[in-house]
């Protein structure tokens, strides 16, 4: 499903800048995120998480109010399958 908007990389960057400046903690576990790390480069690095999963509401994919800071580790560990944040779109589960 190549449904990612072409504007996503831009919006993702905006969210990264916003959260890095604010030193926003992970909204899943509440712990600090290491903003010295490149996004999605390590378990403690920043990764954007959609509060309302894109799979549920594609129109909110680019809504910064719907994008929260999370650890890559937390974001990927949730495993509820509703959050297709994995960069390569590896989630190929059939709904
Ligand atoms: Zn976390």
PDB file of the backbone (N, CA, C, O) and the ligand in Angstrom, with CONECT records:
HET     ZN  A 101       1
ATOM      1  N   UNK A   1       0.845  -1.192   0.000  1.00  0.00           N
ATOM      2  CA  UNK A   1       0.000   0.000   0.000  1.00  0.00           C
ATOM      3  C   UNK A   1       0.878   1.239   0.000  1.00  0.00           C
ATOM      4  O   UNK A   1       1.296   1.659   1.079  1.00  0.00           O
ATOM      5  N   UNK A   2       1.172   1.822  -1.078  1.00  0.00           N
ATOM      6  CA  UNK A   2       1.984   3.016  -1.078  1.00  0.00           C
ATOM      7  C   UNK A   2       1.142   4.258  -0.845  1.00  0.00           C
ATOM      8  O   UNK A   2       1.134   5.182  -1.658  1.00  0.00           O
ATOM      9  N   UNK A   3       0.447   4.265   0.256  1.00  0.00           N
ATOM     10  CA  UNK A   3      -0.523   5.328   0.473  1.00  0.00           C
ATOM     11  C   UNK A   3       0.062   6.538   1.205  1.00  0.00           C
ATOM     12  O   UNK A   3      -0.643   7.520   1.439  1.00  0.00           O
ATOM     13  N   UNK A   4       1.327   6.474   1.562  1.00  0.00           N
ATOM     14  CA  UNK A   4       1.939   7.617   2.214  1.00  0.00           C
ATOM     15  C   UNK A   4       1.886   8.844   1.326  1.00  0.00           C
ATOM     16  O   UNK A   4       2.226   8.794   0.144  1.00  0.00           O
ATOM     17  N   UNK A   5       1.458   9.932   1.910  1.00  0.00           N
ATOM     18  CA  UNK A   5       1.441  11.171   1.157  1.00  0.00           C
ATOM     19  C   UNK A   5       2.854  11.595   0.807  1.00  0.00           C
ATOM     20  O   UNK A   5       3.791  11.346   1.566  1.00  0.00           O
ATOM     21  N   UNK A   6       3.008  12.229  -0.330  1.00  0.00           N
ATOM     22  CA  UNK A   6       4.326  12.736  -0.722  1.00  0.00           C
ATOM     23  C   UNK A   6       4.749  13.879   0.186  1.00  0.00           C
ATOM     24  O   UNK A   6       5.924  14.245   0.218  1.00  0.00           O
ATOM     25  N   UNK A   7       3.819  14.433   0.911  1.00  0.00           N
ATOM     26  CA  UNK A   7       4.155  15.528   1.830  1.00  0.00           C
ATOM     27  C   UNK A   7       4.602  15.012   3.184  1.00  0.00           C
ATOM     28  O   UNK A   7       5.045  15.794   4.025  1.00  0.00           O
ATOM     29  N   UNK A   8       4.495  13.718   3.411  1.00  0.00           N
ATOM     30  CA  UNK A   8       4.827  13.167   4.717  1.00  0.00           C
ATOM     31  C   UNK A   8       6.254  13.483   5.173  1.00  0.00           C
ATOM     32  O   UNK A   8       6.442  13.876   6.325  1.00  0.00           O
ATOM     33  N   UNK A   9       7.267  13.325   4.311  1.00  0.00           N
ATOM     34  CA  UNK A   9       8.635  13.629   4.775  1.00  0.00           C
ATOM     35  C   UNK A   9       8.764  15.071   5.276  1.00  0.00           C
ATOM     36  O   UNK A   9       9.484  15.344   6.236  1.00  0.00           O
ATOM     37  N   UNK A  10       8.067  15.968   4.623  1.00  0.00           N
ATOM     38  CA  UNK A  10       8.107  17.378   5.023  1.00  0.00           C
ATOM     39  C   UNK A  10       7.441  17.576   6.386  1.00  0.00           C
ATOM     40  O   UNK A  10       7.990  18.236   7.269  1.00  0.00           O
ATOM     41  N   UNK A  11       6.265  17.001   6.538  1.00  0.00           N
ATOM     42  CA  UNK A  11       5.537  17.141   7.797  1.00  0.00           C
ATOM     43  C   UNK A  11       6.280  16.442   8.930  1.00  0.00           C
ATOM     44  O   UNK A  11       6.298  16.916  10.066  1.00  0.00           O
ATOM     45  N   UNK A  12       6.889  15.313   8.602  1.00  0.00           N
ATOM     46  CA  UNK A  12       7.668  14.576   9.598  1.00  0.00           C
ATOM     47  C   UNK A  12       8.822  15.439  10.106  1.00  0.00           C
ATOM     48  O   UNK A  12       9.121  15.457  11.300  1.00  0.00           O
ATOM     49  N   UNK A  13       9.458  16.146   9.188  1.00  0.00           N
ATOM     50  CA  UNK A  13      10.548  17.057   9.555  1.00  0.00           C
ATOM     51  C   UNK A  13      10.041  18.174  10.463  1.00  0.00           C
ATOM     52  O   UNK A  13      10.694  18.530  11.444  1.00  0.00           O
ATOM     53  N   UNK A  14       8.876  18.723  10.130  1.00  0.00           N
ATOM     54  CA  UNK A  14       8.293  19.771  10.969  1.00  0.00           C
ATOM     55  C   UNK A  14       8.043  19.249  12.386  1.00  0.00           C
ATOM     56  O   UNK A  14       8.319  19.936  13.369  1.00  0.00           O
ATOM     57  N   UNK A  15       7.523  18.036  12.475  1.00  0.00           N
ATOM     58  CA  UNK A  15       7.236  17.443  13.779  1.00  0.00           C
ATOM     59  C   UNK A  15       8.537  17.211  14.546  1.00  0.00           C
ATOM     60  O   UNK A  15       8.607  17.439  15.753  1.00  0.00           O
ATOM     61  N   UNK A  16       9.546  16.763  13.844  1.00  0.00           N
ATOM     62  CA  UNK A  16      10.870  16.533  14.463  1.00  0.00           C
ATOM     63  C   UNK A  16      11.432  17.835  15.027  1.00  0.00           C
ATOM     64  O   UNK A  16      11.885  17.870  16.171  1.00  0.00           O
ATOM     65  N   UNK A  17      11.404  18.917  14.220  1.00  0.00           N
ATOM     66  CA  UNK A  17      11.904  20.214  14.686  1.00  0.00           C
ATOM     67  C   UNK A  17      11.107  20.705  15.895  1.00  0.00           C
ATOM     68  O   UNK A  17      11.671  21.201  16.870  1.00  0.00           O
ATOM     69  N   UNK A  18       9.807  20.557  15.809  1.00  0.00           N
ATOM     70  CA  UNK A  18       8.938  21.005  16.899  1.00  0.00           C
ATOM     71  C   UNK A  18       9.262  20.267  18.203  1.00  0.00           C
ATOM     72  O   UNK A  18       9.435  20.881  19.256  1.00  0.00           O
ATOM     73  N   UNK A  19       9.341  18.945  18.107  1.00  0.00           N
ATOM     74  CA  UNK A  19       9.549  18.146  19.308  1.00  0.00           C
ATOM     75  C   UNK A  19      10.969  18.290  19.861  1.00  0.00           C
ATOM     76  O   UNK A  19      11.182  18.265  21.073  1.00  0.00           O
ATOM     77  N   UNK A  20      11.935  18.439  18.951  1.00  0.00           N
ATOM     78  CA  UNK A  20      13.326  18.583  19.380  1.00  0.00           C
ATOM     79  C   UNK A  20      13.494  19.889  20.154  1.00  0.00           C
ATOM     80  O   UNK A  20      14.136  19.921  21.204  1.00  0.00           O
ATOM     81  N   UNK A  21      12.913  20.958  19.627  1.00  0.00           N
ATOM     82  CA  UNK A  21      13.015  22.258  20.310  1.00  0.00           C
ATOM     83  C   UNK A  21      12.308  22.223  21.656  1.00  0.00           C
ATOM     84  O   UNK A  21      12.775  22.817  22.628  1.00  0.00           O
ATOM     85  N   UNK A  22      11.198  21.534  21.707  1.00  0.00           N
ATOM     86  CA  UNK A  22      10.422  21.479  22.952  1.00  0.00           C
ATOM     87  C   UNK A  22      10.947  20.396  23.892  1.00  0.00           C
ATOM     88  O   UNK A  22      10.502  20.293  25.035  1.00  0.00           O
ATOM     89  N   UNK A  23      11.877  19.603  23.418  1.00  0.00           N
ATOM     90  CA  UNK A  23      12.362  18.435  24.168  1.00  0.00           C
ATOM     91  C   UNK A  23      11.190  17.592  24.655  1.00  0.00           C
ATOM     92  O   UNK A  23      11.123  17.178  25.812  1.00  0.00           O
ATOM     93  N   UNK A  24      10.303  17.363  23.756  1.00  0.00           N
ATOM     94  CA  UNK A  24       9.090  16.621  24.101  1.00  0.00           C
ATOM     95  C   UNK A  24       9.427  15.192  24.516  1.00  0.00           C
ATOM     96  O   UNK A  24      10.230  14.522  23.866  1.00  0.00           O
ATOM     97  N   UNK A  25       8.815  14.735  25.591  1.00  0.00           N
ATOM     98  CA  UNK A  25       9.030  13.346  26.007  1.00  0.00           C
ATOM     99  C   UNK A  25       8.188  12.388  25.161  1.00  0.00           C
ATOM    100  O   UNK A  25       7.286  12.794  24.428  1.00  0.00           O
ATOM    101  N   UNK A  26       8.511  11.131  25.290  1.00  0.00           N
ATOM    102  CA  UNK A  26       7.749  10.098  24.591  1.00  0.00           C
ATOM    103  C   UNK A  26       6.322  10.076  25.151  1.00  0.00           C
ATOM    104  O   UNK A  26       6.133  10.016  26.366  1.00  0.00           O
ATOM    105  N   UNK A  27       5.347  10.121  24.288  1.00  0.00           N
ATOM    106  CA  UNK A  27       3.974  10.176  24.782  1.00  0.00           C
ATOM    107  C   UNK A  27       3.485   8.782  25.193  1.00  0.00           C
ATOM    108  O   UNK A  27       2.424   8.641  25.800  1.00  0.00           O
ATOM    109  N   UNK A  28       4.251   7.786  24.862  1.00  0.00           N
ATOM    110  CA  UNK A  28       3.837   6.427  25.217  1.00  0.00           C
ATOM    111  C   UNK A  28       4.346   6.054  26.611  1.00  0.00           C
ATOM    112  O   UNK A  28       3.576   5.575  27.444  1.00  0.00           O
ATOM    113  N   UNK A  29       5.643   6.272  26.868  1.00  0.00           N
ATOM    114  CA  UNK A  29       6.201   5.869  28.168  1.00  0.00           C
ATOM    115  C   UNK A  29       6.496   7.064  29.073  1.00  0.00           C
ATOM    116  O   UNK A  29       6.750   6.890  30.265  1.00  0.00           O
ATOM    117  N   UNK A  30       6.463   8.278  28.515  1.00  0.00           N
ATOM    118  CA  UNK A  30       6.677   9.469  29.332  1.00  0.00           C
ATOM    119  C   UNK A  30       8.130   9.804  29.621  1.00  0.00           C
ATOM    120  O   UNK A  30       8.407  10.782  30.316  1.00  0.00           O
ATOM    121  N   UNK A  31       9.061   9.016  29.103  1.00  0.00           N
ATOM    122  CA  UNK A  31      10.478   9.258  29.353  1.00  0.00           C
ATOM    123  C   UNK A  31      11.063  10.192  28.290  1.00  0.00           C
ATOM    124  O   UNK A  31      10.511  10.352  27.201  1.00  0.00           O
ATOM    125  N   UNK A  32      12.189  10.798  28.641  1.00  0.00           N
ATOM    126  CA  UNK A  32      12.852  11.706  27.707  1.00  0.00           C
ATOM    127  C   UNK A  32      13.337  10.954  26.467  1.00  0.00           C
ATOM    128  O   UNK A  32      13.656   9.766  26.512  1.00  0.00           O
ATOM    129  N   UNK A  33      13.378  11.686  25.380  1.00  0.00           N
ATOM    130  CA  UNK A  33      13.880  11.131  24.123  1.00  0.00           C
ATOM    131  C   UNK A  33      15.256  11.729  23.862  1.00  0.00           C
ATOM    132  O   UNK A  33      15.474  12.906  24.151  1.00  0.00           O
ATOM    133  N   UNK A  34      16.178  10.960  23.329  1.00  0.00           N
ATOM    134  CA  UNK A  34      17.514  11.460  23.024  1.00  0.00           C
ATOM    135  C   UNK A  34      17.506  12.154  21.662  1.00  0.00           C
ATOM    136  O   UNK A  34      17.579  11.516  20.612  1.00  0.00           O
ATOM    137  N   UNK A  35      17.415  13.478  21.721  1.00  0.00           N
ATOM    138  CA  UNK A  35      17.332  14.234  20.468  1.00  0.00           C
ATOM    139  C   UNK A  35      18.686  14.440  19.791  1.00  0.00           C
ATOM    140  O   UNK A  35      18.777  15.076  18.741  1.00  0.00           O
ATOM    141  N   UNK A  36      19.726  13.899  20.400  1.00  0.00           N
ATOM    142  CA  UNK A  36      21.021  13.932  19.717  1.00  0.00           C
ATOM    143  C   UNK A  36      21.099  12.848  18.655  1.00  0.00           C
ATOM    144  O   UNK A  36      21.926  12.900  17.744  1.00  0.00           O
ATOM    145  N   UNK A  37      20.234  11.882  18.793  1.00  0.00           N
ATOM    146  CA  UNK A  37      20.222  10.793  17.820  1.00  0.00           C
ATOM    147  C   UNK A  37      19.385  11.186  16.608  1.00  0.00           C
ATOM    148  O   UNK A  37      18.420  11.941  16.724  1.00  0.00           O
ATOM    149  N   UNK A  38      19.757  10.679  15.479  1.00  0.00           N
ATOM    150  CA  UNK A  38      18.940  10.913  14.297  1.00  0.00           C
ATOM    151  C   UNK A  38      17.621  10.161  14.467  1.00  0.00           C
ATOM    152  O   UNK A  38      17.583   9.099  15.088  1.00  0.00           O
ATOM    153  N   UNK A  39      16.546  10.712  13.917  1.00  0.00           N
ATOM    154  CA  UNK A  39      15.253  10.049  14.035  1.00  0.00           C
ATOM    155  C   UNK A  39      15.301   8.613  13.518  1.00  0.00           C
ATOM    156  O   UNK A  39      15.908   8.321  12.488  1.00  0.00           O
ATOM    157  N   UNK A  40      14.658   7.749  14.249  1.00  0.00           N
ATOM    158  CA  UNK A  40      14.538   6.345  13.844  1.00  0.00           C
ATOM    159  C   UNK A  40      15.881   5.656  13.636  1.00  0.00           C
ATOM    160  O   UNK A  40      15.993   4.729  12.833  1.00  0.00           O
ATOM    161  N   UNK A  41      16.912   6.117  14.371  1.00  0.00           N
ATOM    162  CA  UNK A  41      18.240   5.517  14.191  1.00  0.00           C
ATOM    163  C   UNK A  41      18.609   4.586  15.334  1.00  0.00           C
ATOM    164  O   UNK A  41      19.557   3.809  15.219  1.00  0.00           O
ATOM    165  N   UNK A  42      17.873   4.658  16.431  1.00  0.00           N
ATOM    166  CA  UNK A  42      18.199   3.857  17.615  1.00  0.00           C
ATOM    167  C   UNK A  42      16.935   3.697  18.455  1.00  0.00           C
ATOM    168  O   UNK A  42      15.974   4.446  18.278  1.00  0.00           O
ATOM    169  N   UNK A  43      16.930   2.736  19.359  1.00  0.00           N
ATOM    170  CA  UNK A  43      15.718   2.501  20.167  1.00  0.00           C
ATOM    171  C   UNK A  43      15.259   3.732  20.947  1.00  0.00           C
ATOM    172  O   UNK A  43      14.058   3.936  21.125  1.00  0.00           O
ATOM    173  N   UNK A  44      16.204   4.556  21.414  1.00  0.00           N
ATOM    174  CA  UNK A  44      15.837   5.742  22.188  1.00  0.00           C
ATOM    175  C   UNK A  44      15.652   6.984  21.335  1.00  0.00           C
ATOM    176  O   UNK A  44      15.418   8.070  21.866  1.00  0.00           O
ATOM    177  N   UNK A  45      15.751   6.843  20.044  1.00  0.00           N
ATOM    178  CA  UNK A  45      15.633   8.004  19.166  1.00  0.00           C
ATOM    179  C   UNK A  45      14.160   8.355  18.931  1.00  0.00           C
ATOM    180  O   UNK A  45      13.248   7.578  19.213  1.00  0.00           O
ATOM    181  N   UNK A  46      13.984   9.545  18.409  1.00  0.00           N
ATOM    182  CA  UNK A  46      12.639  10.063  18.143  1.00  0.00           C
ATOM    183  C   UNK A  46      12.006   9.393  16.928  1.00  0.00           C
ATOM    184  O   UNK A  46      12.660   9.082  15.932  1.00  0.00           O
ATOM    185  N   UNK A  47      10.726   9.195  17.061  1.00  0.00           N
ATOM    186  CA  UNK A  47       9.967   8.726  15.907  1.00  0.00           C
ATOM    187  C   UNK A  47       8.562   9.307  16.047  1.00  0.00           C
ATOM    188  O   UNK A  47       8.018   9.353  17.150  1.00  0.00           O
ATOM    189  N   UNK A  48       7.980   9.744  14.952  1.00  0.00           N
ATOM    190  CA  UNK A  48       6.644  10.324  15.049  1.00  0.00           C
ATOM    191  C   UNK A  48       5.585   9.229  15.184  1.00  0.00           C
ATOM    192  O   UNK A  48       5.637   8.193  14.523  1.00  0.00           O
ATOM    193  N   UNK A  49       4.641   9.497  16.051  1.00  0.00           N
ATOM    194  CA  UNK A  49       3.559   8.530  16.235  1.00  0.00           C
ATOM    195  C   UNK A  49       2.237   9.243  16.000  1.00  0.00           C
ATOM    196  O   UNK A  49       1.992  10.319  16.547  1.00  0.00           O
ATOM    197  N   UNK A  50       1.400   8.640  15.191  1.00  0.00           N
ATOM    198  CA  UNK A  50       0.085   9.232  14.951  1.00  0.00           C
ATOM    199  C   UNK A  50      -0.875   8.827  16.061  1.00  0.00           C
ATOM    200  O   UNK A  50      -1.101   7.644  16.317  1.00  0.00           O
ATOM    201  N   UNK A  51      -1.430   9.836  16.710  1.00  0.00           N
ATOM    202  CA  UNK A  51      -2.380   9.571  17.783  1.00  0.00           C
ATOM    203  C   UNK A  51      -3.576   8.789  17.225  1.00  0.00           C
ATOM    204  O   UNK A  51      -3.961   7.746  17.754  1.00  0.00           O
ATOM    205  N   UNK A  52      -4.132   9.309  16.172  1.00  0.00           N
ATOM    206  CA  UNK A  52      -5.163   8.565  15.450  1.00  0.00           C
ATOM    207  C   UNK A  52      -4.466   7.911  14.266  1.00  0.00           C
ATOM    208  O   UNK A  52      -3.992   8.605  13.367  1.00  0.00           O
ATOM    209  N   UNK A  53      -4.398   6.597  14.256  1.00  0.00           N
ATOM    210  CA  UNK A  53      -3.628   5.907  13.204  1.00  0.00           C
ATOM    211  C   UNK A  53      -4.060   6.298  11.800  1.00  0.00           C
ATOM    212  O   UNK A  53      -5.241   6.500  11.517  1.00  0.00           O
ATOM    213  N   UNK A  54      -3.072   6.397  10.943  1.00  0.00           N
ATOM    214  CA  UNK A  54      -3.345   6.767   9.558  1.00  0.00           C
ATOM    215  C   UNK A  54      -4.306   5.767   8.920  1.00  0.00           C
ATOM    216  O   UNK A  54      -5.118   6.117   8.064  1.00  0.00           O
ATOM    217  N   UNK A  55      -4.195   4.536   9.351  1.00  0.00           N
ATOM    218  CA  UNK A  55      -5.070   3.513   8.780  1.00  0.00           C
ATOM    219  C   UNK A  55      -6.541   3.801   9.083  1.00  0.00           C
ATOM    220  O   UNK A  55      -7.439   3.417   8.334  1.00  0.00           O
ATOM    221  N   UNK A  56      -6.755   4.489  10.206  1.00  0.00           N
ATOM    222  CA  UNK A  56      -8.134   4.800  10.585  1.00  0.00           C
ATOM    223  C   UNK A  56      -8.628   6.096   9.981  1.00  0.00           C
ATOM    224  O   UNK A  56      -9.799   6.226   9.624  1.00  0.00           O
ATOM    225  N   UNK A  57      -7.715   7.063   9.871  1.00  0.00           N
ATOM    226  CA  UNK A  57      -8.118   8.364   9.356  1.00  0.00           C
ATOM    227  C   UNK A  57      -6.993   8.966   8.522  1.00  0.00           C
ATOM    228  O   UNK A  57      -6.218   9.784   9.016  1.00  0.00           O
ATOM    229  N   UNK A  58      -6.905   8.566   7.273  1.00  0.00           N
ATOM    230  CA  UNK A  58      -5.808   9.012   6.401  1.00  0.00           C
ATOM    231  C   UNK A  58      -5.712  10.526   6.295  1.00  0.00           C
ATOM    232  O   UNK A  58      -4.631  11.063   6.051  1.00  0.00           O
ATOM    233  N   UNK A  59      -6.818  11.210   6.473  1.00  0.00           N
ATOM    234  CA  UNK A  59      -6.792  12.665   6.335  1.00  0.00           C
ATOM    235  C   UNK A  59      -5.997  13.339   7.438  1.00  0.00           C
ATOM    236  O   UNK A  59      -5.610  14.500   7.301  1.00  0.00           O
ATOM    237  N   UNK A  60      -5.752  12.634   8.518  1.00  0.00           N
ATOM    238  CA  UNK A  60      -4.998  13.241   9.616  1.00  0.00           C
ATOM    239  C   UNK A  60      -3.531  12.851   9.596  1.00  0.00           C
ATOM    240  O   UNK A  60      -2.800  13.127  10.548  1.00  0.00           O
ATOM    241  N   UNK A  61      -3.093  12.210   8.515  1.00  0.00           N
ATOM    242  CA  UNK A  61      -1.689  11.829   8.412  1.00  0.00           C
ATOM    243  C   UNK A  61      -0.773  13.050   8.521  1.00  0.00           C
ATOM    244  O   UNK A  61       0.289  12.982   9.141  1.00  0.00           O
ATOM    245  N   UNK A  62      -1.185  14.155   7.920  1.00  0.00           N
ATOM    246  CA  UNK A  62      -0.333  15.338   7.859  1.00  0.00           C
ATOM    247  C   UNK A  62      -0.712  16.393   8.883  1.00  0.00           C
ATOM    248  O   UNK A  62      -0.227  17.523   8.820  1.00  0.00           O
ATOM    249  N   UNK A  63      -1.562  16.040   9.813  1.00  0.00           N
ATOM    250  CA  UNK A  63      -2.009  16.968  10.847  1.00  0.00           C
ATOM    251  C   UNK A  63      -1.024  16.931  12.022  1.00  0.00           C
ATOM    252  O   UNK A  63      -0.942  15.939  12.746  1.00  0.00           O
ATOM    253  N   UNK A  64      -0.283  18.026  12.196  1.00  0.00           N
ATOM    254  CA  UNK A  64       0.735  18.041  13.252  1.00  0.00           C
ATOM    255  C   UNK A  64       0.139  17.810  14.635  1.00  0.00           C
ATOM    256  O   UNK A  64       0.814  17.304  15.532  1.00  0.00           O
ATOM    257  N   UNK A  65      -1.113  18.176  14.802  1.00  0.00           N
ATOM    258  CA  UNK A  65      -1.754  17.935  16.093  1.00  0.00           C
ATOM    259  C   UNK A  65      -1.998  16.450  16.339  1.00  0.00           C
ATOM    260  O   UNK A  65      -2.276  16.023  17.459  1.00  0.00           O
ATOM    261  N   UNK A  66      -1.889  15.699  15.291  1.00  0.00           N
ATOM    262  CA  UNK A  66      -2.115  14.247  15.401  1.00  0.00           C
ATOM    263  C   UNK A  66      -0.798  13.480  15.474  1.00  0.00           C
ATOM    264  O   UNK A  66      -0.790  12.252  15.566  1.00  0.00           O
ATOM    265  N   UNK A  67       0.319  14.216  15.431  1.00  0.00           N
ATOM    266  CA  UNK A  67       1.633  13.569  15.428  1.00  0.00           C
ATOM    267  C   UNK A  67       2.341  13.858  16.742  1.00  0.00           C
ATOM    268  O   UNK A  67       2.615  15.015  17.063  1.00  0.00           O
ATOM    269  N   UNK A  68       2.632  12.831  17.487  1.00  0.00           N
ATOM    270  CA  UNK A  68       3.253  12.981  18.800  1.00  0.00           C
ATOM    271  C   UNK A  68       4.630  12.335  18.817  1.00  0.00           C
ATOM    272  O   UNK A  68       4.920  11.415  18.053  1.00  0.00           O
ATOM    273  N   UNK A  69       5.474  12.852  19.719  1.00  0.00           N
ATOM    274  CA  UNK A  69       6.818  12.296  19.870  1.00  0.00           C
ATOM    275  C   UNK A  69       6.755  10.938  20.569  1.00  0.00           C
ATOM    276  O   UNK A  69       6.000  10.750  21.523  1.00  0.00           O
ATOM    277  N   UNK A  70       7.548  10.012  20.086  1.00  0.00           N
ATOM    278  CA  UNK A  70       7.666   8.724  20.777  1.00  0.00           C
ATOM    279  C   UNK A  70       9.059   8.170  20.536  1.00  0.00           C
ATOM    280  O   UNK A  70       9.756   8.584  19.609  1.00  0.00           O
ATOM    281  N   UNK A  71       9.455   7.229  21.384  1.00  0.00           N
ATOM    282  CA  UNK A  71      10.692   6.499  21.116  1.00  0.00           C
ATOM    283  C   UNK A  71      10.433   5.532  19.971  1.00  0.00           C
ATOM    284  O   UNK A  71       9.336   4.987  19.847  1.00  0.00           O
ATOM    285  N   UNK A  72      11.418   5.325  19.157  1.00  0.00           N
ATOM    286  CA  UNK A  72      11.290   4.329  18.111  1.00  0.00           C
ATOM    287  C   UNK A  72      10.883   2.989  18.739  1.00  0.00           C
ATOM    288  O   UNK A  72      10.021   2.270  18.234  1.00  0.00           O
ATOM    289  N   UNK A  73      11.542   2.691  19.860  1.00  0.00           N
ATOM    290  CA  UNK A  73      11.291   1.422  20.559  1.00  0.00           C
ATOM    291  C   UNK A  73       9.832   1.308  21.004  1.00  0.00           C
ATOM    292  O   UNK A  73       9.200   0.269  20.816  1.00  0.00           O
ATOM    293  N   UNK A  74       9.303   2.382  21.594  1.00  0.00           N
ATOM    294  CA  UNK A  74       7.926   2.338  22.095  1.00  0.00           C
ATOM    295  C   UNK A  74       6.930   2.278  20.944  1.00  0.00           C
ATOM    296  O   UNK A  74       5.958   1.522  20.968  1.00  0.00           O
ATOM    297  N   UNK A  75       7.201   3.088  19.949  1.00  0.00           N
ATOM    298  CA  UNK A  75       6.304   3.145  18.811  1.00  0.00           C
ATOM    299  C   UNK A  75       6.178   1.772  18.157  1.00  0.00           C
ATOM    300  O   UNK A  75       5.085   1.339  17.791  1.00  0.00           O
ATOM    301  N   UNK A  76       7.296   1.110  18.022  1.00  0.00           N
ATOM    302  CA  UNK A  76       7.275  -0.171  17.316  1.00  0.00           C
ATOM    303  C   UNK A  76       6.875  -1.328  18.203  1.00  0.00           C
ATOM    304  O   UNK A  76       6.479  -2.387  17.715  1.00  0.00           O
ATOM    305  N   UNK A  77       6.979  -1.128  19.516  1.00  0.00           N
ATOM    306  CA  UNK A  77       6.662  -2.217  20.426  1.00  0.00           C
ATOM    307  C   UNK A  77       5.163  -2.347  20.664  1.00  0.00           C
ATOM    308  O   UNK A  77       4.680  -3.380  21.127  1.00  0.00           O
ATOM    309  N   UNK A  78       4.451  -1.302  20.345  1.00  0.00           N
ATOM    310  CA  UNK A  78       3.016  -1.345  20.630  1.00  0.00           C
ATOM    311  C   UNK A  78       2.353  -2.490  19.891  1.00  0.00           C
ATOM    312  O   UNK A  78       1.507  -3.211  20.421  1.00  0.00           O
ATOM    313  N   UNK A  79       2.775  -2.625  18.648  1.00  0.00           N
ATOM    314  CA  UNK A  79       2.362  -3.808  17.912  1.00  0.00           C
ATOM    315  C   UNK A  79       0.872  -4.038  17.783  1.00  0.00           C
ATOM    316  O   UNK A  79       0.424  -5.177  17.652  1.00  0.00           O
ATOM    317  N   UNK A  80       0.104  -2.964  17.820  1.00  0.00           N
ATOM    318  CA  UNK A  80      -1.333  -3.173  17.659  1.00  0.00           C
ATOM    319  C   UNK A  80      -1.708  -3.195  16.186  1.00  0.00           C
ATOM    320  O   UNK A  80      -2.861  -3.415  15.817  1.00  0.00           O
ATOM    321  N   UNK A  81      -0.707  -2.964  15.368  1.00  0.00           N
ATOM    322  CA  UNK A  81      -0.942  -3.104  13.941  1.00  0.00           C
ATOM    323  C   UNK A  81      -1.732  -1.975  13.307  1.00  0.00           C
ATOM    324  O   UNK A  81      -1.997  -1.996  12.105  1.00  0.00           O
ATOM    325  N   UNK A  82      -2.109  -0.987  14.111  1.00  0.00           N
ATOM    326  CA  UNK A  82      -2.878   0.098  13.526  1.00  0.00           C
ATOM    327  C   UNK A  82      -1.993   1.267  13.140  1.00  0.00           C
ATOM    328  O   UNK A  82      -2.452   2.244  12.549  1.00  0.00           O
ATOM    329  N   UNK A  83      -0.724   1.155  13.479  1.00  0.00           N
ATOM    330  CA  UNK A  83       0.165   2.273  13.256  1.00  0.00           C
ATOM    331  C   UNK A  83       1.234   1.897  12.241  1.00  0.00           C
ATOM    332  O   UNK A  83       2.201   1.215  12.579  1.00  0.00           O
ATOM    333  N   UNK A  84       1.068   2.331  11.018  1.00  0.00           N
ATOM    334  CA  UNK A  84       1.997   1.916   9.973  1.00  0.00           C
ATOM    335  C   UNK A  84       3.201   2.811   9.872  1.00  0.00           C
ATOM    336  O   UNK A  84       3.542   3.275   8.784  1.00  0.00           O
ATOM    337  N   UNK A  85       3.857   3.063  10.997  1.00  0.00           N
ATOM    338  CA  UNK A  85       4.954   4.013  10.967  1.00  0.00           C
ATOM    339  C   UNK A  85       6.255   3.436  10.421  1.00  0.00           C
ATOM    340  O   UNK A  85       7.174   4.189  10.100  1.00  0.00           O
ATOM    341  N   UNK A  86       6.345   2.157  10.316  1.00  0.00           N
ATOM    342  CA  UNK A  86       7.600   1.588   9.839  1.00  0.00           C
ATOM    343  C   UNK A  86       7.935   2.149   8.465  1.00  0.00           C
ATOM    344  O   UNK A  86       7.132   2.100   7.534  1.00  0.00           O
ATOM    345  N   UNK A  87       9.124   2.672   8.371  1.00  0.00           N
ATOM    346  CA  UNK A  87       9.490   3.443   7.195  1.00  0.00           C
ATOM    347  C   UNK A  87       9.302   2.692   5.881  1.00  0.00           C
ATOM    348  O   UNK A  87       8.921   3.281   4.869  1.00  0.00           O
ATOM    349  N   UNK A  88       9.561   1.437   5.902  1.00  0.00           N
ATOM    350  CA  UNK A  88       9.534   0.699   4.649  1.00  0.00           C
ATOM    351  C   UNK A  88       8.181   0.069   4.365  1.00  0.00           C
ATOM    352  O   UNK A  88       8.031  -0.711   3.424  1.00  0.00           O
ATOM    353  N   UNK A  89       7.205   0.412   5.180  1.00  0.00           N
ATOM    354  CA  UNK A  89       5.879  -0.133   4.945  1.00  0.00           C
ATOM    355  C   UNK A  89       5.870  -1.644   5.030  1.00  0.00           C
ATOM    356  O   UNK A  89       5.191  -2.320   4.258  1.00  0.00           O
ATOM    357  N   UNK A  90       6.629  -2.162   5.974  1.00  0.00           N
ATOM    358  CA  UNK A  90       6.773  -3.611   6.075  1.00  0.00           C
ATOM    359  C   UNK A  90       5.507  -4.311   6.546  1.00  0.00           C
ATOM    360  O   UNK A  90       5.310  -5.506   6.328  1.00  0.00           O
ATOM    361  N   UNK A  91       4.669  -3.540   7.189  1.00  0.00           N
ATOM    362  CA  UNK A  91       3.450  -4.154   7.705  1.00  0.00           C
ATOM    363  C   UNK A  91       2.564  -4.622   6.554  1.00  0.00           C
ATOM    364  O   UNK A  91       1.926  -3.819   5.874  1.00  0.00           O
ATOM    365  N   UNK A  92       2.541  -5.893   6.359  1.00  0.00           N
ATOM    366  CA  UNK A  92       1.747  -6.392   5.237  1.00  0.00           C
ATOM    367  C   UNK A  92       0.584  -7.232   5.720  1.00  0.00           C
ATOM    368  O   UNK A  92       0.021  -8.038   4.978  1.00  0.00           O
ATOM    369  N   UNK A  93       0.236  -7.025   6.987  1.00  0.00           N
ATOM    370  CA  UNK A  93      -0.881  -7.775   7.551  1.00  0.00           C
ATOM    371  C   UNK A  93      -2.176  -7.425   6.831  1.00  0.00           C
ATOM    372  O   UNK A  93      -2.381  -6.288   6.406  1.00  0.00           O
ATOM    373  N   UNK A  94      -3.022  -8.395   6.705  1.00  0.00           N
ATOM    374  CA  UNK A  94      -4.313  -8.143   6.057  1.00  0.00           C
ATOM    375  C   UNK A  94      -5.336  -7.835   7.136  1.00  0.00           C
ATOM    376  O   UNK A  94      -5.484  -8.580   8.105  1.00  0.00           O
ATOM    377  N   UNK A  95      -6.028  -6.743   6.958  1.00  0.00           N
ATOM    378  CA  UNK A  95      -6.949  -6.292   8.006  1.00  0.00           C
ATOM    379  C   UNK A  95      -8.258  -7.045   7.944  1.00  0.00           C
ATOM    380  O   UNK A  95      -9.153  -6.795   8.752  1.00  0.00           O
TER     381      UNK A  95
HETATM  382 ZN    ZN A 101       8.935   5.752  25.082  1.00  0.00          ZN
END
